[in-house]
């Protein structure tokens, strides 16, 4: 068996790895944006709930939450599919971190622009969607890349709930061929390829929201 054969065998699980990673990223983005935008509305009781959410989900380990969702909830009559379990664990934790990234980016928006919009009669929601959100996404790109990379690195936990992603294929292959060094090196190459794909997507978002004529050093 050549190294290319090993890569091709492991690639069978790459689709599941991409699915898990991007599903959790999508969940994290939706949750993070929702929490960050809701925080800007400054509703007292809601602010407390959102603070508790980010505090709890930033502190709990991914694997612990995954086991609670996948193995714990069935005891209460709620059976959660493997992919949904990953989205409810890794996705929500990523959302809690992204909420803080987005909140910090929102704080970077020039306050004078908000005052000017209020003077023009724009509602708080219009200001949030039309002025703050586009600029926030531009400022948040570095933090988003960091969190997306973290999600990718945690995606191998999917094998613990039965999803046949790259790591599960690698463990089976390593146990039958005893060529662990080559196999895990191949895994590194595949994860790097997925990372570059993810980075290209984020850069596309950055270009979409870039200021014409402005180039970041």
Steps between C-alpha positions, in 0.01 A plus 500: 500500500648832389463837672254607229291190577492605864392851405222368277369269774501779757335737255188285532448660838591852389146569386368429849772717653405790273130443577558500876733800487281721286179396678653600833641821351157587358342436839768708670455790257122507542521478879790745526334760279166461677657541845720794397216683328256433784756637745506829308127545560574547875197320640569447872372146561621380160849634568519286814392186311752563223781561750422170674492322164843624391648439846376140520572390144847656494589308814374149429728258307376396157526126567310528829214691338498258204463201734226677698304562180558165326515258792316695772186633330373151395451431872229769488342356185678733257713317246728741311664399167882513490527803271243696699688408817815656356308812400346531847837458672784627284269738310361666812842529661636660182197731504580614852857589399392664175247708690788656691697549178201674340429704811856633500475576129174687553670713763750603230231664287533880510245636749463817293348298216237363737420847633464629143267213410285568806484868401370390159217315669622143448372242748734304726444189287571686174823636643603153614432333164606777260795662680636288783470148357691555170787676681499244779551212255802682355657558841422145619683312223819417701297372795272302270795328334640406840169352619435317173842340532413392854178339377696306238745378765214378721315327215680164561281464810227402253642146487401452866132518403534277195555746215746335254722805449873503427617405848275195520630376164856566615462301822361201313770523234780539754386196695499280190814625323719609795619798292398767746763761406397511134130487582503784750726707277242453225232618743702815559509570127124449464420727795732765358316480165165546678647792696607671177152451356347654810747789492408573139135525600572746779720710270211512254281647775775748582525613137121535478490741793828677422501877458573587132854632468597388849766228533602354833874461550 
